[in-house]
Amino acid sequence: MKVGFIGIGVMGHAMAQHLLTAGHQLYVYNRTKSKTDDLVNEGAIWCETPKELANQVDYVFSMVGYPRDVEEIYFGEKGVFQAELLAKILVDFTTSTPALAKKIYTEAKKVGAASLDAPVSGGDLGAKNATLTVMVGGEEEVYEKVVPFFEIIGKTFALHGGAGKGQHTKMANQIMIAGTMTGMTEMLVYAQSAGLDLPKVIQTLGGGSAENWSMMNYGPRILKRDYSAGFFVKHFIKDLKIALDEAKAMSIDLPSTALATKLYEQLADKGYENDGTQALIKLWWDNEKKS
Amino acid sequence: MKVGFIGIGVMGHAMAQHLLTAGHQLYVYNRTKSKTDDLVNEGAIWCETPKELANQVDYVFSMVGYPRDVEEIYFGEKGVFQAELLAKILVDFTTSTPALAKKIYTEAKKVGAASLDAPVSGGDLGAKNATLTVMVGGEEEVYEKVVPFFEIIGKTFALHGGAGKGQHTKMANQIMIAGTMTGMTEMLVYAQSAGLDLPKVIQTLGGGSAENWSMMNYGPRILKRDYSAGFFVKHFIKDLKIALDEAKAMSIDLPSTALATKLYEQLADKGYENDGTQALIKLWWDNEKKS
């Protein structure tokens, strides 16, 4: 199948690689061309614009940074919607707004195409190991057609309703993670101050009702002072702000999520926006000597 | 072995039952005598006071509600320390303060006894199924002697350092859980408002990096509007306040834990202090019709 992938970043690169390895004819576009070099060496075809890419493929996949980037690659002058899209399927993996997902859906309908919003969870490792969770919004019939691709890049996937519901599910996911990340961070800060053996604490807590993925996966990274980005602080802030905007629009107050957002913004203000989300602990440990 | 159990509440009853079933001669004391009736029917021996109990056994176990209750049963007029304690071992399962754990340890030393602080995690189900996590502080030699009892009542247990370190580890545990509970609650509030299928959301999130014990275990209870106490709101508030007091004493600021404490206090103010911790969602859903 001819498939296009727009956005060859940390996540997109791994996902596109899986599609290529699975035997699909891959077309790629990225703002920074050099990041696609190795894929092109393996047989992927470089496209100068999202429009050019969309003209040549049956499926357009995208994974970019911010809603404004999604706007640009779909609705820009050289965007996907400038191409001939009849009977094509557009799948946006970017975590973006439910409103933008609906806009793409509506526009796709108009031109005889179809779309899904399909944000993912699982970070760099999930993308590399093809164990991503994919949260999908759109029509059942379209979803079924894309399932074979979800099987290539992910482990868990489900249709959560019509256009935008994939994004809403991802927001729920990020709200949950805001809780595990702030909880884990304050837990480690406390445990270290109390003079406890941190690896042992993580092990004990992991065997009981405090168990959670963030602690088991990011905890050990923090103890090694490994703050490299599986998932960028700046992207988490973007996601949480979308979640808070949506919550506001639904007239619900989410105080813990709002506080987590503030803490991550403080972290970004200190210059750590390109660290991974586990770097939150730098708000406490920034001045420590490496241990 | 002759073992005493002080505090036959939801947790204590299940734990004492396991000791009895394992073949130990069980002595029991509880503020409300009737709660020990079935254990006495099965062969346990009722004691009128903690002192009377401690005089007759080799091991004293306790599991009561608050630090003031621990004070009372150990240091009260009819307390454990009024008994002959030479070569006996005292194990307090109550989640209490590190300072009180150290006070018991010091007092025990003086009279030729030994003590461990051994707070547990896992709630009513953990106690019933003997799958509790036990976080222990005290001396290695004493810990080794008590391990056979931990094996009867729990699944995971570890020595986390000297007297008080079990309590500190439990505080770390509760700080972590404050994160998973607030995150899960706000996640469900959001997901419901966004019109998502909640069981499906829990399933999807449980397959990815948002996975956590609280969501997988309390999530389904909340969807059934089951707010019965596996772990009481009032006891969680007690624990979190100890954690915040300890944090203050160590000059560390834990804003998310402080906010979680406030939210749980609001819940208690609404009259839900005897509900389970999953009732936090009533701050949002209190006025809904049952669905």
Interface residues (C-beta under 8 A of the other chain):
Chain A: P98 S121 G122 G123 G126 L132 T133 M135 K155 T156 A158 H160 G161 K165 H168 T169 M171 A172 N173 Q174 I175 M176 I177 A178 G179 T180 M181 T182 G183 M184 T185 E186 M187 L188 V189 Y190 A191 S193 A194 G195 L196 D197 K200 V201 Q203 T204 L205 G207 G208 S209 A210 E211 N212 W213 S214 M215 N217 A243 E246 A247 M250 I252 L254 P255 S256 T257 L259 A260 L263 W284
Chain B: P98 S121 G122 G123 G126 L132 T133 M135 K155 T156 A158 H160 G161 K165 H168 T169 M171 A172 N173 Q174 I175 M176 I177 A178 G179 T180 M181 T182 G183 M184 T185 E186 M187 L188 V189 Y190 A191 S193 A194 G195 L196 D197 K200 V201 Q203 T204 L205 G207 G208 S209 A210 E211 N212 W213 S214 M215 N217 A243 E246 A247 M250 I252 L254 P255 S256 T257 L259 A260 L263 W284
